[in-house]
Amino acid sequence: MLLAGCQLFNQSSAGDGLQGRLAWPKDGDLWVFDLASKQQRKITDLPGGAAVTGAAWSPDGTRIVYAQFSRRANERASGADLIVANADGSSAHLFAERDTANTVLDSPQWGASGRVYYAMRRTVEGRESLSVVAQSESGPPRVLVENGFNPTISRDESTLVYLRNTRVGQTMLRKALNDPGDGCELLSDLVFQYLSQPRISPDGTRVAFGGSGEAVVQPSGCAGASLPKTSGATPMFNLLALLAPGVAEAHALPADVYTVNLDGSNLVRVAKIQDDDPTVAWSPDGSRLAIFGIAALYAVDAKGGAPAKLVDRGGYGGLDWTR
């Protein structure tokens, strides 16, 4: 069975004719993979104890923003800041700085307006809070949603999709960016046991994500009323679990990659990879998906099919695809 699975990956045509560049975390640093030449290059050289946990290209592909986990000098706790650099890693400097030692800024996505959308986790007096934040290089951070994480924004920046923890598991929500409240429930916490970072397609019609366990109910698809704005503490969720030993057991069931329309219809399993907490990135033309899991870095047709292995080395963290 293992041999057959390897042959299936090797025979896939999903990796043929790929163009552009992928940015993804590997061995604690940030790497760029040129898909045409199939050459990969490390563009950061972080000290021991530091690690890149996610990255996003600027809309024109000339710069990159990434989350860097580290412990600052004379502090006992670790956290994460957002760093911005040129596409080759040069001129790296702070884009958004944590406000306390253990605050974590993560899951960035760079919008066409220049704003970066990201998740912020803060722990104060033992209580954890999660929020979705937008920030430009010249302005202060703006909290968009409380009790949410792993945001993704549509190309026109009209629609925000994000995840939320519940007592049962996790739910995916969709929100018109300029509307009040938390939006509506795109996927309830009964559909999957665990959800990985979502990404909206370039044409703004579908969302790709990782889902653990078989879909036991169909998505409700935002058919109900919008949710009121929430406040208060969220259930515990450690965005740094990817850095902890034994993380492979933390998420229980392995996940496959799915897409769903932004109205909640047409839930499709795109790739059956049975990986732990896979992250995804759309190709610039929306025809394919890159998938990063603990087994490898893959490409797959956005309509579904056998994944093609691009790099035989996996890990955890967010990736992005640019021209």
SULJOSUL-V897362 format. One record per pair of residues at least 24 apart in sequence whose ideal C-beta (glycine too) atoms are under 8 Angstrom apart, sorted by the first residue. I is the first residue (numbers start at 1). J is the second residue. D is the distance in whole Angstrom. If there is no record, write none. Layout:
i:I j:J d:D
i:I j:J d:D
//
This chain:
i:8 j:306 d:5
i:9 j:298 d:8
i:9 j:306 d:7
i:9 j:307 d:6
i:9 j:308 d:7
i:9 j:309 d:5
i:10 j:309 d:7
i:11 j:306 d:7
i:12 j:300 d:8
i:12 j:305 d:7
i:12 j:306 d:4
i:12 j:307 d:6
i:12 j:308 d:4
i:13 j:308 d:7
i:14 j:288 d:6
i:14 j:298 d:8
i:14 j:299 d:5
i:14 j:300 d:5
i:14 j:301 d:5
i:14 j:305 d:6
i:14 j:306 d:7
i:14 j:307 d:6
i:14 j:308 d:4
i:15 j:299 d:5
i:15 j:308 d:3
i:15 j:309 d:7
i:15 j:310 d:6
i:16 j:308 d:8
i:18 j:283 d:8
i:18 j:288 d:7
i:18 j:299 d:6
i:18 j:310 d:8
i:19 j:323 d:7
i:20 j:283 d:7
i:20 j:284 d:6
i:20 j:321 d:6
i:20 j:322 d:6
i:20 j:323 d:5
i:21 j:57 d:8
i:21 j:61 d:7
i:21 j:87 d:8
i:21 j:321 d:7
i:21 j:322 d:6
i:21 j:323 d:8
i:22 j:281 d:7
i:22 j:290 d:6
i:22 j:297 d:7
i:22 j:310 d:8
i:22 j:319 d:6
i:22 j:320 d:7
i:22 j:321 d:5
i:23 j:55 d:4
i:23 j:56 d:8
i:23 j:57 d:6
i:23 j:64 d:6
i:23 j:66 d:8
i:23 j:319 d:6
i:23 j:320 d:5
i:23 j:322 d:8
i:24 j:55 d:7
i:24 j:290 d:8
i:24 j:292 d:5
i:24 j:297 d:6
i:24 j:317 d:7
i:24 j:319 d:4
i:24 j:320 d:8
i:25 j:51 d:7
i:25 j:52 d:4
i:25 j:53 d:6
i:25 j:54 d:7
i:25 j:55 d:7
i:25 j:66 d:8
i:25 j:315 d:6
i:25 j:316 d:7
i:25 j:317 d:4
i:25 j:318 d:8
i:25 j:319 d:8
i:26 j:311 d:8
i:26 j:313 d:6
i:26 j:315 d:6
i:27 j:315 d:8
i:28 j:52 d:7
i:30 j:55 d:6
i:30 j:64 d:7
i:30 j:66 d:5
i:30 j:89 d:7
i:32 j:87 d:7
i:33 j:297 d:7
i:33 j:310 d:7
i:33 j:311 d:7
i:35 j:310 d:8
i:38 j:310 d:8
i:40 j:311 d:7
i:43 j:85 d:7
i:43 j:87 d:8
i:43 j:88 d:6
i:43 j:89 d:3
i:44 j:85 d:8
i:44 j:89 d:5
i:44 j:92 d:7
i:46 j:70 d:8
i:49 j:78 d:8
i:51 j:243 d:6
i:52 j:317 d:7
i:53 j:80 d:6
i:53 j:106 d:6
i:53 j:239 d:8
i:53 j:240 d:8
i:53 j:242 d:6
i:53 j:243 d:7
i:53 j:316 d:8
i:53 j:317 d:5
i:53 j:318 d:7
i:54 j:106 d:6
i:54 j:107 d:5
i:54 j:108 d:6
i:54 j:279 d:8
i:54 j:317 d:5
i:54 j:318 d:3
i:54 j:319 d:8
i:55 j:108 d:7
i:55 j:317 d:8
i:55 j:318 d:6
i:55 j:319 d:7
i:55 j:320 d:6
i:56 j:108 d:5
i:56 j:109 d:5
i:56 j:110 d:5
i:56 j:116 d:7
i:56 j:318 d:7
i:56 j:320 d:5
i:57 j:87 d:8
i:57 j:110 d:6
i:57 j:320 d:5
i:57 j:321 d:8
i:57 j:322 d:4
i:58 j:110 d:5
i:59 j:110 d:6
i:59 j:111 d:7
i:59 j:112 d:5
i:61 j:87 d:7
i:61 j:322 d:4
i:61 j:323 d:6
i:62 j:86 d:7
i:62 j:87 d:6
i:63 j:87 d:6
i:64 j:89 d:8
i:64 j:320 d:8
i:65 j:95 d:5
i:65 j:108 d:5
i:65 j:110 d:6
i:65 j:116 d:6
i:66 j:108 d:7
i:67 j:104 d:8
i:67 j:105 d:6
i:67 j:106 d:5
i:67 j:107 d:7
i:67 j:108 d:6
i:67 j:118 d:7
i:67 j:318 d:8
i:69 j:104 d:7
i:69 j:240 d:7
i:69 j:243 d:6
i:71 j:101 d:8
i:72 j:101 d:7
i:75 j:101 d:4
i:76 j:101 d:7
i:77 j:101 d:4
i:77 j:102 d:4
i:78 j:102 d:7
i:78 j:240 d:8
i:79 j:103 d:5
i:79 j:104 d:5
i:79 j:105 d:8
i:80 j:104 d:5
i:80 j:105 d:5
i:80 j:106 d:6
i:80 j:239 d:8
i:80 j:240 d:8
i:81 j:105 d:6
i:82 j:108 d:6
i:82 j:116 d:7
i:82 j:118 d:6
i:84 j:137 d:7
i:95 j:135 d:8
i:95 j:137 d:6
i:96 j:133 d:8
i:96 j:135 d:5
i:96 j:141 d:6
i:100 j:124 d:8
i:104 j:239 d:5
i:104 j:240 d:6
i:105 j:133 d:8
i:106 j:149 d:8
i:106 j:239 d:5
i:106 j:318 d:8
i:107 j:149 d:7
i:107 j:150 d:5
i:107 j:151 d:7
i:107 j:197 d:6
i:107 j:239 d:8
i:107 j:318 d:6
i:108 j:318 d:8
i:109 j:151 d:7
i:109 j:152 d:6
i:109 j:153 d:6
i:109 j:199 d:8
i:109 j:320 d:8
i:111 j:153 d:5
i:111 j:157 d:5
i:112 j:155 d:6
i:112 j:156 d:7
i:112 j:157 d:6
i:113 j:157 d:6
i:115 j:157 d:7
i:117 j:144 d:8
i:117 j:151 d:5
i:117 j:152 d:8
i:117 j:153 d:5
i:117 j:160 d:7
i:118 j:151 d:7
i:119 j:148 d:8
i:119 j:149 d:4
i:119 j:150 d:6
i:119 j:151 d:6
i:119 j:239 d:7
i:121 j:149 d:7
i:121 j:237 d:8
i:121 j:239 d:5
i:127 j:233 d:5
i:128 j:233 d:7
i:128 j:234 d:6
i:128 j:236 d:6
i:128 j:237 d:7
i:129 j:233 d:6
i:129 j:234 d:6
i:130 j:165 d:8
i:130 j:234 d:5
i:130 j:237 d:7
i:132 j:160 d:7
i:132 j:162 d:5
i:144 j:175 d:8
i:144 j:177 d:7
i:145 j:175 d:7
i:145 j:182 d:6
i:145 j:183 d:8
i:146 j:229 d:7
i:146 j:230 d:6
i:146 j:231 d:6
i:147 j:182 d:8
i:147 j:230 d:5
i:147 j:231 d:8
i:147 j:232 d:8
i:147 j:234 d:5
i:148 j:173 d:7
i:148 j:182 d:7
i:149 j:237 d:7
i:149 j:239 d:7
i:150 j:196 d:8
i:150 j:197 d:4
i:150 j:198 d:7
i:152 j:197 d:8
i:152 j:198 d:5
i:152 j:199 d:5
i:152 j:200 d:5
i:152 j:207 d:7
i:153 j:177 d:7
i:153 j:200 d:7
i:154 j:200 d:5
i:154 j:204 d:4
i:155 j:200 d:8
i:155 j:202 d:6
i:155 j:203 d:8
i:155 j:204 d:6
i:156 j:204 d:7
i:158 j:204 d:8
i:159 j:200 d:7
i:159 j:204 d:7
i:159 j:262 d:7
i:161 j:186 d:7
i:161 j:198 d:5
i:161 j:200 d:6
i:161 j:207 d:6
i:161 j:262 d:8
i:162 j:198 d:8
i:163 j:195 d:6
i:163 j:197 d:8
i:163 j:198 d:7
i:164 j:234 d:8
i:165 j:234 d:6
i:165 j:235 d:4
i:165 j:237 d:5
i:166 j:235 d:7
i:167 j:235 d:7
i:169 j:193 d:6
i:169 j:194 d:6
i:169 j:195 d:8
i:170 j:194 d:6
i:170 j:195 d:5
i:171 j:195 d:8
i:172 j:198 d:6
i:172 j:207 d:7
i:172 j:209 d:7
i:173 j:227 d:7
i:174 j:222 d:6
i:174 j:262 d:6
i:179 j:226 d:8
i:180 j:229 d:7
i:181 j:226 d:5
i:181 j:227 d:6
i:181 j:228 d:6
i:181 j:229 d:5
i:182 j:226 d:7
i:182 j:227 d:4
i:182 j:228 d:7
i:182 j:229 d:6
i:182 j:230 d:6
i:183 j:222 d:8
i:183 j:226 d:6
i:183 j:227 d:7
i:184 j:222 d:4
i:184 j:224 d:7
i:184 j:225 d:8
i:184 j:226 d:5
i:184 j:227 d:7
i:185 j:220 d:6
i:185 j:222 d:6
i:185 j:224 d:7
i:185 j:227 d:7
i:186 j:219 d:7
i:186 j:221 d:7
i:186 j:222 d:6
i:186 j:260 d:7
i:186 j:262 d:7
i:186 j:264 d:5
i:187 j:219 d:5
i:187 j:220 d:8
i:187 j:260 d:7
i:187 j:264 d:7
i:188 j:217 d:7
i:188 j:219 d:7
i:188 j:220 d:6
i:190 j:216 d:6
i:190 j:217 d:5
i:191 j:215 d:5
i:191 j:216 d:7
i:191 j:217 d:6
i:191 j:218 d:8
i:191 j:219 d:6
i:191 j:267 d:8
i:193 j:252 d:7
i:193 j:253 d:6
i:194 j:251 d:5
i:194 j:252 d:7
i:194 j:253 d:7
i:194 j:255 d:7
i:194 j:277 d:8
i:196 j:255 d:6
i:196 j:277 d:5
i:196 j:278 d:6
i:196 j:279 d:6
i:196 j:280 d:8
i:197 j:279 d:5
i:197 j:280 d:7
i:197 j:318 d:6
i:199 j:280 d:5
i:199 j:281 d:6
i:199 j:282 d:6
i:200 j:262 d:7
i:200 j:282 d:8
i:201 j:259 d:8
i:201 j:282 d:5
i:201 j:286 d:5
i:201 j:302 d:8
i:202 j:282 d:6
i:202 j:284 d:6
i:202 j:285 d:7
i:202 j:286 d:4
i:203 j:286 d:6
i:204 j:262 d:7
i:205 j:261 d:6
i:205 j:262 d:6
i:206 j:259 d:5
i:206 j:260 d:7
i:206 j:261 d:6
i:206 j:262 d:7
i:206 j:302 d:8
i:207 j:259 d:7
i:207 j:260 d:6
i:207 j:261 d:8
i:207 j:262 d:6
i:208 j:257 d:7
i:208 j:258 d:7
i:208 j:259 d:5
i:208 j:270 d:7
i:208 j:280 d:5
i:208 j:282 d:7
i:208 j:289 d:6
i:208 j:302 d:8
i:209 j:257 d:7
i:209 j:258 d:6
i:209 j:259 d:8
i:209 j:260 d:8
i:209 j:280 d:7
i:210 j:255 d:4
i:210 j:256 d:7
i:210 j:257 d:6
i:210 j:258 d:8
i:210 j:275 d:8
i:210 j:277 d:7
i:210 j:278 d:4
i:210 j:279 d:7
i:210 j:280 d:7
i:211 j:255 d:6
i:211 j:256 d:6
i:211 j:257 d:8
i:211 j:258 d:5
i:212 j:251 d:6
i:212 j:252 d:7
i:212 j:253 d:4
i:212 j:254 d:7
i:212 j:255 d:4
i:213 j:253 d:5
i:215 j:258 d:8
i:215 j:267 d:6
i:218 j:267 d:7
i:219 j:260 d:6
i:219 j:264 d:4
i:219 j:265 d:8
i:219 j:267 d:6
i:220 j:264 d:6
i:221 j:261 d:8
i:221 j:263 d:5
i:221 j:264 d:2
i:221 j:265 d:6
i:222 j:263 d:7
i:222 j:264 d:6
i:223 j:264 d:7
i:242 j:277 d:7
i:242 j:316 d:4
i:242 j:317 d:6
i:243 j:316 d:8
i:247 j:276 d:8
i:247 j:316 d:7
i:248 j:276 d:5
i:248 j:294 d:7
i:251 j:276 d:6
i:251 j:277 d:5
i:257 j:289 d:7
i:257 j:291 d:6
i:257 j:300 d:7
i:259 j:302 d:7
i:268 j:303 d:8
i:268 j:304 d:6
i:269 j:304 d:7
i:270 j:300 d:6
i:270 j:301 d:8
i:270 j:302 d:7
i:270 j:303 d:7
i:270 j:304 d:5
i:270 j:305 d:8
i:271 j:298 d:7
i:271 j:300 d:5
i:271 j:304 d:7
i:271 j:305 d:8
i:271 j:306 d:8
i:271 j:307 d:5
i:273 j:298 d:7
i:273 j:307 d:6
i:275 j:314 d:8
i:277 j:316 d:6
i:279 j:316 d:8
i:279 j:317 d:7
i:279 j:318 d:5
i:279 j:319 d:6
i:280 j:319 d:8
i:281 j:319 d:5
i:281 j:320 d:5
i:281 j:321 d:4
i:282 j:321 d:6
i:283 j:321 d:5
i:284 j:321 d:7
i:284 j:322 d:7
i:284 j:323 d:5
i:290 j:319 d:6
i:290 j:321 d:5
i:292 j:316 d:8
i:292 j:317 d:7
i:292 j:318 d:8
i:292 j:319 d:5
//
